[in-house]
Amino acid sequence: MLLTESSDPTGAILTTTPETFAALLSQLKGGSASPAIDITYGPADQIRLHAPDTVTVVTTTRDKWHTFTLGVRAGEFDHFGA
């Protein structure tokens, strides 16, 4: 699976497995932390997604991340984690 943010100025694409993406979805729904995708809060308005074993970092804003998280919790991405 490929994760990106269309407004990320670097055009970064984070490659992950379906299992890792499912773990991220579970984490965002209130489960345990995803073992392969780190979420960090940067300066100002930045949220960064990255895998510990890669230098690729996808950057988004807090507002966009919040909207994505609401969609995850509403089940909009459940078919990806199946």
N, CA, C and O atoms as a GROMACS GRO file, in nm:
protein
  328
    1MET      N    1   0.084  -0.116   0.000
    1MET     CA    2   0.000   0.000   0.000
    1MET      C    3   0.090   0.124   0.000
    1MET      O    4   0.200   0.124   0.055
    2LEU      N    5   0.039   0.227  -0.062
    2LEU     CA    6   0.114   0.352  -0.071
    2LEU      C    7   0.037   0.461   0.001
    2LEU      O    8  -0.081   0.483  -0.025
    3LEU      N    9   0.104   0.530   0.092
    3LEU     CA   10   0.043   0.639   0.167
    3LEU      C   11   0.109   0.769   0.127
    3LEU      O   12   0.232   0.780   0.123
    4THR      N   13   0.027   0.868   0.096
    4THR     CA   14   0.079   0.998   0.059
    4THR      C   15  -0.018   1.106   0.101
    4THR      O   16  -0.131   1.076   0.141
    5GLU      N   17   0.023   1.228   0.093
    5GLU     CA   18  -0.062   1.344   0.118
    5GLU      C   19  -0.046   1.434  -0.003
    5GLU      O   20   0.064   1.479  -0.034
    6SER      N   21  -0.155   1.460  -0.072
    6SER     CA   22  -0.147   1.535  -0.197
    6SER      C   23  -0.085   1.674  -0.179
    6SER      O   24  -0.025   1.727  -0.272
    7SER      N   25  -0.098   1.731  -0.061
    7SER     CA   26  -0.042   1.865  -0.040
    7SER      C   27   0.098   1.862   0.022
    7SER      O   28   0.154   1.967   0.052
    8ASP      N   29   0.156   1.743   0.040
    8ASP     CA   30   0.292   1.734   0.093
    8ASP      C   31   0.387   1.792  -0.011
    8ASP      O   32   0.395   1.741  -0.122
    9PRO      N   33   0.460   1.898   0.023
    9PRO     CA   34   0.546   1.964  -0.076
    9PRO      C   35   0.658   1.875  -0.129
    9PRO      O   36   0.711   1.901  -0.237
   10THR      N   37   0.695   1.770  -0.055
   10THR     CA   38   0.802   1.682  -0.102
   10THR      C   39   0.751   1.572  -0.194
   10THR      O   40   0.830   1.508  -0.263
   11GLY      N   41   0.619   1.550  -0.196
   11GLY     CA   42   0.563   1.442  -0.278
   11GLY      C   43   0.597   1.304  -0.225
   11GLY      O   44   0.595   1.207  -0.300
   12ALA      N   45   0.628   1.295  -0.096
   12ALA     CA   46   0.670   1.168  -0.036
   12ALA      C   47   0.561   1.063  -0.045
   12ALA      O   48   0.442   1.093  -0.034
   13ILE      N   49   0.604   0.938  -0.065
   13ILE     CA   50   0.514   0.823  -0.068
   13ILE      C   51   0.571   0.719   0.026
   13ILE      O   52   0.684   0.674   0.008
   14LEU      N   53   0.493   0.681   0.125
   14LEU     CA   54   0.534   0.581   0.223
   14LEU      C   55   0.476   0.446   0.180
   14LEU      O   56   0.355   0.433   0.167
   15THR      N   57   0.561   0.348   0.159
   15THR     CA   58   0.518   0.215   0.119
   15THR      C   59   0.499   0.129   0.243
   15THR      O   60   0.585   0.125   0.330
   16THR      N   61   0.386   0.059   0.249
   16THR     CA   62   0.356  -0.025   0.365
   16THR      C   63   0.279  -0.149   0.320
   16THR      O   64   0.229  -0.155   0.208
   17THR      N   65   0.270  -0.246   0.407
   17THR     CA   66   0.194  -0.367   0.378
   17THR      C   67   0.048  -0.346   0.419
   17THR      O   68   0.018  -0.258   0.499
   18PRO      N   69  -0.042  -0.426   0.365
   18PRO     CA   70  -0.182  -0.418   0.409
   18PRO      C   71  -0.196  -0.441   0.560
   18PRO      O   72  -0.281  -0.380   0.625
   19GLU      N   73  -0.114  -0.529   0.616
   19GLU     CA   74  -0.120  -0.557   0.759
   19GLU      C   75  -0.078  -0.434   0.841
   19GLU      O   76  -0.138  -0.404   0.944
   20THR      N   77   0.024  -0.366   0.794
   20THR     CA   78   0.070  -0.246   0.864
   20THR      C   79  -0.035  -0.136   0.857
   20THR      O   80  -0.059  -0.066   0.955
   21PHE      N   81  -0.098  -0.121   0.740
   21PHE     CA   82  -0.202  -0.020   0.727
   21PHE      C   83  -0.321  -0.055   0.816
   21PHE      O   84  -0.381   0.033   0.877
   22ALA      N   85  -0.355  -0.184   0.824
   22ALA     CA   86  -0.464  -0.227   0.913
   22ALA      C   87  -0.429  -0.196   1.058
   22ALA      O   88  -0.517  -0.157   1.136
   23ALA      N   89  -0.302  -0.212   1.096
   23ALA     CA   90  -0.260  -0.180   1.232
   23ALA      C   91  -0.271  -0.030   1.258
   23ALA      O   92  -0.308   0.012   1.368
   24LEU      N   93  -0.240   0.052   1.157
   24LEU     CA   94  -0.255   0.197   1.171
   24LEU      C   95  -0.403   0.232   1.190
   24LEU      O   96  -0.436   0.314   1.276
   25LEU      N   97  -0.490   0.172   1.110
   25LEU     CA   98  -0.633   0.197   1.125
   25LEU      C   99  -0.681   0.159   1.264
   25LEU      O  100  -0.758   0.232   1.326
   26SER      N  101  -0.635   0.045   1.313
   26SER     CA  102  -0.672   0.000   1.448
   26SER      C  103  -0.624   0.100   1.553
   26SER      O  104  -0.698   0.133   1.646
   27GLN      N  105  -0.502   0.148   1.537
   27GLN     CA  106  -0.448   0.247   1.630
   27GLN      C  107  -0.535   0.372   1.632
   27GLN      O  108  -0.566   0.424   1.739
   28LEU      N  109  -0.574   0.419   1.515
   28LEU     CA  110  -0.653   0.542   1.506
   28LEU      C  111  -0.794   0.524   1.559
   28LEU      O  112  -0.861   0.620   1.596
   29LYS      N  113  -0.839   0.398   1.563
   29LYS     CA  114  -0.972   0.369   1.620
   29LYS      C  115  -0.964   0.350   1.771
   29LYS      O  116  -1.066   0.325   1.835
   30GLY      N  117  -0.845   0.363   1.828
   30GLY     CA  118  -0.831   0.354   1.972
   30GLY      C  119  -0.763   0.228   2.020
   30GLY      O  120  -0.760   0.201   2.140
   31GLY      N  121  -0.709   0.150   1.927
   31GLY     CA  122  -0.638   0.028   1.965
   31GLY      C  123  -0.495   0.057   2.002
   31GLY      O  124  -0.458   0.171   2.032
   32SER      N  125  -0.413  -0.047   2.000
   32SER     CA  126  -0.272  -0.030   2.035
   32SER      C  127  -0.197   0.038   1.921
   32SER      O  128  -0.244   0.042   1.808
   33ALA      N  129  -0.080   0.089   1.952
   33ALA     CA  130   0.001   0.163   1.856
   33ALA      C  131   0.044   0.074   1.739
   33ALA      O  132   0.069  -0.046   1.757
   34SER      N  133   0.052   0.132   1.623
   34SER     CA  134   0.099   0.062   1.505
   34SER      C  135   0.249   0.037   1.519
   34SER      O  136   0.325   0.130   1.545
   35PRO      N  137   0.292  -0.088   1.504
   35PRO     CA  138   0.434  -0.117   1.522
   35PRO      C  139   0.524  -0.069   1.409
   35PRO      O  140   0.645  -0.062   1.425
   36ALA      N  141   0.465  -0.035   1.293
   36ALA     CA  142   0.549  -0.004   1.179
   36ALA      C  143   0.530   0.136   1.121
   36ALA      O  144   0.600   0.173   1.028
   37ILE      N  145   0.436   0.212   1.174
   37ILE     CA  146   0.418   0.350   1.128
   37ILE      C  147   0.416   0.440   1.251
   37ILE      O  148   0.331   0.426   1.338
   38ASP      N  149   0.511   0.533   1.255
   38ASP     CA  150   0.517   0.629   1.365
   38ASP      C  151   0.444   0.756   1.324
   38ASP      O  152   0.454   0.801   1.210
   39ILE      N  153   0.371   0.813   1.417
   39ILE     CA  154   0.302   0.939   1.397
   39ILE      C  155   0.366   1.039   1.493
   39ILE      O  156   0.363   1.020   1.614
   40THR      N  157   0.423   1.144   1.438
   40THR     CA  158   0.486   1.245   1.522
   40THR      C  159   0.426   1.382   1.492
   40THR      O  160   0.386   1.411   1.379
   41TYR      N  161   0.422   1.463   1.594
   41TYR     CA  162   0.368   1.598   1.583
   41TYR      C  163   0.484   1.694   1.576
   41TYR      O  164   0.562   1.706   1.671
   42GLY      N  165   0.496   1.761   1.463
   42GLY     CA  166   0.606   1.852   1.440
   42GLY      C  167   0.574   1.993   1.481
   42GLY      O  168   0.472   2.019   1.547
   43PRO      N  169   0.660   2.086   1.443
   43PRO     CA  170   0.638   2.225   1.478
   43PRO      C  171   0.514   2.281   1.408
   43PRO      O  172   0.473   2.235   1.301
   44ALA      N  173   0.457   2.380   1.471
   44ALA     CA  174   0.340   2.449   1.417
   44ALA      C  175   0.227   2.350   1.392
   44ALA      O  176   0.171   2.295   1.487
   45ASP      N  177   0.194   2.328   1.267
   45ASP     CA  178   0.074   2.255   1.230
   45ASP      C  179   0.105   2.118   1.169
   45ASP      O  180   0.015   2.056   1.111
   46GLN      N  181   0.227   2.069   1.179
   46GLN     CA  182   0.267   1.949   1.106
   46GLN      C  183   0.243   1.818   1.181
   46GLN      O  184   0.262   1.808   1.302
   47ILE      N  185   0.200   1.720   1.104
   47ILE     CA  186   0.193   1.580   1.148
   47ILE      C  187   0.280   1.503   1.049
   47ILE      O  188   0.273   1.526   0.928
   48ARG      N  189   0.362   1.413   1.100
   48ARG     CA  190   0.452   1.335   1.015
   48ARG      C  191   0.426   1.187   1.034
   48ARG      O  192   0.413   1.139   1.147
   49LEU      N  193   0.420   1.115   0.924
   49LEU     CA  194   0.407   0.969   0.925
   49LEU      C  195   0.535   0.911   0.868
   49LEU      O  196   0.582   0.953   0.762
   50HIS      N  197   0.590   0.815   0.937
   50HIS     CA  198   0.711   0.752   0.885
   50HIS      C  199   0.727   0.614   0.943
   50HIS      O  200   0.680   0.585   1.053
   51ALA      N  201   0.793   0.529   0.867
   51ALA     CA  202   0.826   0.395   0.914
   51ALA      C  203   0.965   0.400   0.975
   51ALA      O  204   1.053   0.468   0.922
   52PRO      N  205   0.986   0.330   1.086
   52PRO     CA  206   1.116   0.336   1.154
   52PRO      C  207   1.234   0.294   1.066
   52PRO      O  208   1.347   0.339   1.090
   53ASP      N  209   1.212   0.209   0.967
   53ASP     CA  210   1.322   0.157   0.887
   53ASP      C  211   1.341   0.231   0.754
   53ASP      O  212   1.407   0.179   0.663
   54THR      N  213   1.283   0.350   0.741
   54THR     CA  214   1.296   0.426   0.617
   54THR      C  215   1.315   0.575   0.648
   54THR      O  216   1.282   0.621   0.757
   55VAL      N  217   1.367   0.647   0.552
   55VAL     CA  218   1.383   0.791   0.569
   55VAL      C  219   1.263   0.868   0.513
   55VAL      O  220   1.254   0.989   0.529
   56THR      N  221   1.172   0.798   0.447
   56THR     CA  222   1.054   0.862   0.389
   56THR      C  223   0.962   0.915   0.498
   56THR      O  224   0.926   0.843   0.591
   57VAL      N  225   0.925   1.041   0.485
   57VAL     CA  226   0.834   1.105   0.580
   57VAL      C  227   0.722   1.173   0.502
   57VAL      O  228   0.748   1.258   0.417
   58VAL      N  229   0.599   1.135   0.531
   58VAL     CA  230   0.483   1.200   0.471
   58VAL      C  231   0.435   1.305   0.570
   58VAL      O  232   0.412   1.275   0.687
   59THR      N  233   0.420   1.428   0.523
   59THR     CA  234   0.381   1.540   0.608
   59THR      C  235   0.241   1.586   0.573
   59THR      O  236   0.205   1.598   0.455
   60THR      N  237   0.161   1.613   0.676
   60THR     CA  238   0.027   1.668   0.657
   60THR      C  239   0.003   1.772   0.766
   60THR      O  240   0.090   1.799   0.848
   61THR      N  241  -0.114   1.831   0.764
   61THR     CA  242  -0.149   1.930   0.866
   61THR      C  243  -0.236   1.866   0.972
   61THR      O  244  -0.295   1.759   0.950
   62ARG      N  245  -0.245   1.930   1.086
   62ARG     CA  246  -0.331   1.878   1.193
   62ARG      C  247  -0.476   1.872   1.150
   62ARG      O  248  -0.547   1.777   1.184
   63ASP      N  249  -0.523   1.971   1.075
   63ASP     CA  250  -0.663   1.969   1.029
   63ASP      C  251  -0.689   1.852   0.935
   63ASP      O  252  -0.791   1.784   0.949
   64LYS      N  253  -0.599   1.829   0.841
   64LYS     CA  254  -0.618   1.718   0.747
   64LYS      C  255  -0.607   1.584   0.819
   64LYS      O  256  -0.681   1.490   0.788
   65TRP      N  257  -0.515   1.574   0.914
   65TRP     CA  258  -0.499   1.450   0.991
   65TRP      C  259  -0.626   1.424   1.073
   65TRP      O  260  -0.673   1.311   1.081
   66HIS      N  261  -0.680   1.528   1.133
   66HIS     CA  262  -0.803   1.515   1.211
   66HIS      C  263  -0.918   1.465   1.122
   66HIS      O  264  -0.994   1.377   1.162
   67THR      N  265  -0.929   1.521   1.003
   67THR     CA  266  -1.033   1.478   0.910
   67THR      C  267  -1.013   1.332   0.869
   67THR      O  268  -1.110   1.256   0.863
   68PHE      N  269  -0.889   1.292   0.842
   68PHE     CA  270  -0.860   1.153   0.809
   68PHE      C  271  -0.898   1.062   0.925
   68PHE      O  272  -0.960   0.958   0.905
   69THR      N  273  -0.859   1.100   1.045
   69THR     CA  274  -0.889   1.019   1.164
   69THR      C  275  -1.040   1.004   1.183
   69THR      O  276  -1.086   0.895   1.217
   70LEU      N  277  -1.115   1.110   1.163
   70LEU     CA  278  -1.261   1.100   1.172
   70LEU      C  279  -1.315   1.001   1.070
   70LEU      O  280  -1.405   0.922   1.101
   71GLY      N  281  -1.261   1.003   0.949
   71GLY     CA  282  -1.303   0.908   0.846
   71GLY      C  283  -1.270   0.764   0.885
   71GLY      O  284  -1.350   0.674   0.863
   72VAL      N  285  -1.152   0.744   0.943
   72VAL     CA  286  -1.113   0.610   0.989
   72VAL      C  287  -1.211   0.562   1.095
   72VAL      O  288  -1.258   0.448   1.089
   73ARG      N  289  -1.240   0.645   1.192
   73ARG     CA  290  -1.331   0.607   1.300
   73ARG      C  291  -1.473   0.583   1.252
   73ARG      O  292  -1.549   0.509   1.314
   74ALA      N  293  -1.510   0.646   1.140
   74ALA     CA  294  -1.643   0.627   1.082
   74ALA      C  295  -1.648   0.503   0.993
   74ALA      O  296  -1.754   0.468   0.941
   75GLY      N  297  -1.535   0.438   0.974
   75GLY     CA  298  -1.532   0.315   0.895
   75GLY      C  299  -1.506   0.334   0.748
   75GLY      O  300  -1.519   0.239   0.671
   76GLU      N  301  -1.470   0.454   0.705
   76GLU     CA  302  -1.450   0.483   0.564
   76GLU      C  303  -1.334   0.404   0.501
   76GLU      O  304  -1.329   0.389   0.379
   77PHE      N  305  -1.242   0.355   0.581
   77PHE     CA  306  -1.125   0.285   0.528
   77PHE      C  307  -1.121   0.139   0.570
   77PHE      O  308  -1.020   0.072   0.548
   78ASP      N  309  -1.228   0.088   0.628
   78ASP     CA  310  -1.230  -0.050   0.676
   78ASP      C  311  -1.199  -0.151   0.566
   78ASP      O  312  -1.135  -0.253   0.593
   79HIS      N  313  -1.241  -0.124   0.445
   79HIS     CA  314  -1.218  -0.219   0.336
   79HIS      C  315  -1.070  -0.233   0.303
   79HIS      O  316  -1.030  -0.335   0.246
   80PHE      N  317  -0.987  -0.136   0.338
   80PHE     CA  318  -0.843  -0.147   0.315
   80PHE      C  319  -0.778  -0.238   0.418
   80PHE      O  320  -0.678  -0.304   0.389
   81GLY      N  321  -0.832  -0.243   0.537
   81GLY     CA  322  -0.773  -0.323   0.644
   81GLY      C  323  -0.822  -0.466   0.646
   81GLY      O  324  -0.777  -0.546   0.729
   82ALA      N  325  -0.912  -0.500   0.555
   82ALA     CA  326  -0.971  -0.635   0.554
   82ALA      C  327  -0.874  -0.736   0.500
   82ALA      O  328  -0.907  -0.855   0.492
   0.00000   0.00000   0.00000
